[in-house]
Amino acid sequence: MATAHPVDTRLPFGRQLAFGIQHVLIMYTGCITVPLVFGAAVGLDRETVAMLINADLLIAGLITIIQSLGVGKLAGVRLPIVCGATFAGLTPMILIAEEYGLQAVYGSMLVGGIVGLALAWPFAKVIKFFPPLVTGAVLTVVGISLIGVAGGLIVGTDPTAPTFADPANIALAVAVMAVALGFICLGRGIWTQLGVLIALLVGTVAALPMGLIDLGGVSGSAWLGVPTPFHFGGPEFPITAVVAMSIVMAVVFAESTASMLAVSEITGKPVTKSDIARGLAGDGLSGIFGGIFNAFVDTVFTQNVGAVATTRVYSRYVTATSGVILVVLGALPKVGSVVAALPKPVVGGVGLILFATVAVVGINTLRKVDLSDRINTTIAAVAVGIGLVPELAEGMFDKFPSAAQILLGSGITLAAITAFSLNLLFNHTRLGAAARRSADGTPGTESDQITGESVVPAHA
């Protein structure tokens, strides 16, 4: 009898629950940040923002379950991934709200989700053009970009605040990292795998006497808060808004594709074009559900990709459990408020390890590419460089038209477009072959072609 792949293996209930909680704690802050920023930008009151958070968690949980377990041949990549609201849609949503109103925001999101669902299978057919050269460069940019997010959680984002760069907060983050490092590197068995969760718990306890845990929002939260469909009224569909959200969906597809291929490589579970198509269909469903229930478009959360790589717990039933927990948190706002009280320096401390792990996964993916080839090396260098520019030179594209900012404002998007386009140009046309022949007199090859139905072979 064949042994099931670790991805398809169920764990004992206690372990499955513990690892599921660990994933939720890792992604929670990032997930609720999108509705918090959106609500503040468009001037929503606290009660409405709370409703957006509930909807956000509920849909994130539902999409995580779909992606982990699958829905027949329709949706779900069936890998250990956790999904949450993407920042790629934040700027266009704010611009649409200011120009057309909230009904247009969710109407255009709904149509964008339908467009995404329709394009999932055609998009998956070009997956051979996402070899390790492309995915490795994108993942490297993703990981490095997220390090800034972790730093913001530790140091703060407002330089005028009295707590900005507080040495005590930095020390707490370092202590949390030390605990995580100790368990991950020196622990055995389940203690190694639960190192992140233990570090979060130890850090939270240590933060109590520091006054970093604010439970003020818990008492004001309702016990039950299921979002109602079309809370802001009937959906509206301005053409400009619909086009913008359709572009967002294409950007999300590029991000999710890179993440799904990374998880496939980390776990050693091959994925086919059909698997990728079902995963992208899950992204499309998030747009449809988000448009109906006032939530947000979801994508694969890369910090949880880092957690899978760090803990080496590959079971998709663990992330399905995380999805169930998110649904519960979305339906029980009071419980969600308790989780939201986790101190930011504590989350930032473990986040620093997990985000950097994503970058290391990207670098390891690039090692599978022939980097002695000058064209491949240049493609990777240019993609990483362009991808990091918006992250390191903040406000670079602020004077560009709002439509252009949708694409240019995300370093991850720029890295994906650059790597994909240059790889297509130099590795899948006669131009690259001619360049190689002129350089060394040898026949040019399409160096990172992917053949066969399997997109990522086990331990390729």
N, C-alpha and C positions, 0 to 999 in steps of 0.2 A: 504494500500500500504506500503510495507516494506521500511524502511529508508536505504539508501545506507550507507555502511561502510565508515568512514572518509577517508580511503585509496582511495576509489573509488569516492570521492566527488570532484567536480570542485569548485574552489573558484572564486570570482569576479576577472575580468581580472587584475585590479590594484594590488590586494593582491597577486595574483598568480605570477605576474611579479616581485614584490618586494621580495617575498620569493625565487623565482628562482634566482634572482641576488645575494641574500644573500648566497645561496648554492655555486654559482660560485666563489664568493670572498673568501669563506672559503677554497675551494679546489684548487684554481688556482695555488698558489705557489708550492704546492706539486706536482701538475700535470706537470708543466713545468720544475721542478727540474730534472726529469729523463732524458729528452733530453739534458738539459744543461750539466749534469754530463757525459752522454754518449759521447756527442760531444767533450767535453774537453779531455776525456780519450783517444779517438781514433784520436785526432788531426784534427778535422774538422774545416773549416773556419767559420767565423761568418754568412755568408749568408746561408751556408748549415745547420748550427745549427738552424737558424731562420726557415728554411724549415721544419726541424724535429719538431719544436715547433708547427708550423701550422698543420702539419699532426697529431701530438699528440692530439691537441685540437679538431680537426675535428673528429677523430675516437672516442675520449672520449665522445664527444657530441652525436655521432650516437649511440654508445653502451648504453649511458644513456637513450636515447629516447626508444631504443629497450627494455631495462630492465624495464622501467617505464610503457610503453604502451603495450608491447608485440607484437609479430608477429605470430598470429595464434597459432598453437600448436608447432611451431618450437622453438621459443626463447623468453626470457623475463619473469622474475619472477613476474612482475606487482606489485611491491612494490616501495615506495618512496626512491630510492637509486640513488646515483650519482657515476659514474665510472671514473677512470683515470688510468694513467700508473702506473704499480706496480714496486716497487723497487726489487721484487723477481727476475725479469729478467735482472736486470742491470749488475751484475757481469758476468753471463754467456755470455751476449751479448758482453761485452768488451773483454772477453777471446776469443770468436769466431772470433771477428773482428781482433784481433791481430794474430790469428792462420790461419784463412782462408779468411778474407776479408769481406767487407760489404755485398757483394752479398750472402755470406753464412749466414750472420746474418739474413737477411730477408727471405731467402729461408727456413732456419730451423724454423723460426717463423711461416711461412706460413704452413709448415707441422705440426708443433706443434699445430696450431689452428685447423687443420683438425682432428688430433688425439683427441684433446679436444672435438670437436664437436661429434666425434664418441663415446667417453667415457662418455658423459654427462649423458645419461640415465642409463648405468650400475653403474656409480658412485653414482647416486641418490638413487639406491636401497639399499645402505649400510648406508643410512642416519639415520637409527635407532641406529647406533653406534655413533651418535653425540648428546647424551643427554645433559641436562644442565651441568652435570659434566665436559664434554669435552668443550662445547662452552663457558661456564662461565670461565674456566681456560684460554682458548685462548683469549677471549675478555679482560680479566684482563691484560694479557701480552701485548696485542695490545695497550691498553690505556696507560699503564705505559711506554712502549717503545716510544710512540709518544710524551710523555712529554719532552723527550730529544730533539726531533725535535723542539718543541715550544721554549725550552730554547735556542737552537742554533739560532733561528730567533731573539730572544730578545738580547742575549749577543754577538752573532757572533760565527764563527767557527774557526777563525784564531787568536790564542793568540798573535801573533806578530803584528797584525793590530792595529793602533792607536785608532780605535773606539771600540776595543774589551772590553766588560764589561763596556761600557760608562754609568755612572750613569744616564745621561739624557735619554738614550734609555730605561733603566730599569724603570725609572720613567714614561716614556710615556706608556710602557706596563702596568704598574700598574694602570695608569689613565684609559686606555682602559678597563682593567678588571673591574674597579670600575663602569664605565658607563654601561657596559654589565650587571654586577651584579645588579645595581640599577634598570634597566629596566626589567630584567628577574624576579627578586624577588619582586619588588615593583610596577611594571607597571600593567596595566589592559588591557585585550583584545589584540588587535593587537600590542600594544606597548610592551607588554611582548614578543610576538613572534618575533618582529623585533629588539629586544635588541641587537643581535649580529651585524646586519647591521648598526644600529645607532652607536654602539661603533666603528665599522670600519670607518665610515664617520667622526665621531668626532675626532678619532685618526689621520686620514689623514689630517684634517684641522690643528690640533695641531702640526703636523709634518712639516708643510710648513715653519714656521720661523726657524725651526731647521736644514733646509737644507737636510732633509732625503728623499725628493722626487726627483728622477732623471728622467727627461723626455727626456734625450739625445737620447735614442733609438727610440723615436717616429718619429722624422723627417726622420730618415733613413729607416723607415719601409714602405713597399709598401702598397697600399690600398687593392689590391687584390692579394692573394697568394695561390691558390688552388694547393695542391701537385700533382705531376704527378706520375703515377704508375711506380714502379721499377726504381726509379730515379738513382740508382747506377748500373743499368744494370740487365741483366737476372738473376733470382735467381739460387743459387747453393745449393746442398744438401749433404754436408759431413755427414757421418753416426754419428760421434761423436757429431757434432753440432745439428743434428736432435734429438738425444737422450737427449741431455742437455735441449733443448727447450721443449721437451715433458715432462721432469721432472718438468720444470718450470710451465708448464700448470697444472700438478697435484698439485703442491704447491699452485698455484692460486686457484684451486678448493677448497682446504682445507680452505684457507683464506676467500673466498667468501661465502662458506657454513656457516661458523661461523657468518659472517656479516649478511647474509640473515636471518638466524634464529634469530639473535638479533633484526633485524628490525621487524620481524614478532611478536616477543614477545613485543617489545616496542609499536607497533601499535595495538596489539590485533587482528591482521588479521592472521588466521591460514594459513599455507602453506602445500601443499601436496608434495609427492615425485615428481609428475609431475611438480609442480611449481619450485622446486629446480632444476630439470633437465633442464627446460627451462632457468633458470638463469645461470646455468653452460654452457649451449649452447651459451649464450650471451658472456661469457668469451672466448669460442672457436672462435666465430665469430670475436672477437677483435684481436685474433692472425692471422686469415685469412686476415682481412682488414689491420691490421698493417703490415703484410708481403708484401702486395700489394702496400700500400701507404706510406711505410717507416715510420711507427709509432711504437707503442709499445703495448705489451699485457696489457689489462686493468683488473682491479679488482674493487670490491666495496670499495669506499673510506670511511674508518672508521671515519674520522673527520666529514663527513656528516651524518653518523649514529648518532654521538654525537649531531649534530645539530637537527636531528629529535627528539631525546630524550629531548633535552633542550627546543626547541620551541613548541613541541607537535603539529606541523603542519604535518599531516600524509598524505596529498593528494599526490598521485603519479603524478598528473598532474603538480604539482609544480616542481618536479624534471625533468619531461619531458620538462618543460619550460627551466630549467637549461641546458638541453641537446641542445635545440635549440640555446640558447645563446652561448654555447661552439662551436657549428658548425659555427655560425656567427663569433666568435672570431678567429676560425681557418681559415676562408676564408678571413678575413679582418685583416691582421697582424698589421696595424697601431692602430686599436682599441685594439687589444690584448696587444700591447706595453704600452698603457695607464693603463690597468688593472695591468700589471706586475710592474708598478711603485709604487704600494702600499708599504708603508714602512714596512720593515720586523718586527720591534718591535711591530707594530700595529697588523699585522697578528699573530705574536707570542702570543700577549696578549690574543686575543680571542681564539687562538688555545689551549692555556693552559687550558682554561675552557672546551672546547669541547673534547679535548683528555682525560682529566681526567674524563669527563662524560662517555666516553667509558669504562674506567676502572671500574667506579661505576656500569655501566650496567652489566659488567662481574661479579662483586661481588654480585649484586642483583640476577643474574642468579644462582650463586652458592648457594644462600640461599634456592633455591628450592630443593637442594640436601640434603640428610640425612647426615649431617656432624658430627653427633654423632657416625656415623659408622667410625671406625678407618681406614678402607681400603679406603673409599671415601675421607676422609680427607688427607690421605697420597698421593693418586693419584693427588688431586688438588695441594697439596704443592709441590710435585716433578715436576709436569708439569709447574707450575708458576716459580719455582726456575730455572729449566733448561732453560726455555724460556727467562729468564732475564739475564742469564749468558753472552751471546754474546753482549747484549746491555750494560752491566756494565763492562765487561772485554774486551774492544775493541782490536781486533787483535788476539783473542784467537785461531782462526783456520787458521791464515795466513800461517802456515807452512804445512798445509794439502794439498793434491793434489787438483788441481783446480776443478775437478769433485766433490770432497767431499765438497768443499766450497759452491757449489750451494745449498746444503741442510743444511749444518751446519752453514752457515753465517747468517741465518735469525732466530732470536729468536722466531718469530711467528711460523715459520715452525717447529722448534724443540718443541715448546709447543704443537702444534697440533698433531705431531707424537707421542709425549710422552703421552699426555692425551688419545688419541685414542687407542694406543696400551695397556696401562695399564688398561683402562676401559674395553677393549675387553678381556684382560687376567683375570682380577679379578671379573668382573661383568657379563660376558657372557660365562664363563666356570665353570667347577666343582671345579676348584682350589679356587676361591674366596668363594664359598659356603662351601667348606671344612674348609677353614681358619676361617670363621665365626663360624661354628659349634664347632671347636676346642677351640675357644676363649670363647664362652658363652653358648654353648650347645644348641643353637637354630638353626633352619633350615636356611641355607643361601638363600638369595634372589637376583635376578638380579635387583638391586635397582633402576636403572634409565632406565628401558626398555621403549620404546615408542611403543605403539600399535596403530593399526588402520591406516587409510590412512593419517590422519592429522599428520604432523610431529611436529608442535607446536600448541597446542590448545590455544584458546584465553585466555589470562591471566593465562596461565598454571603455 
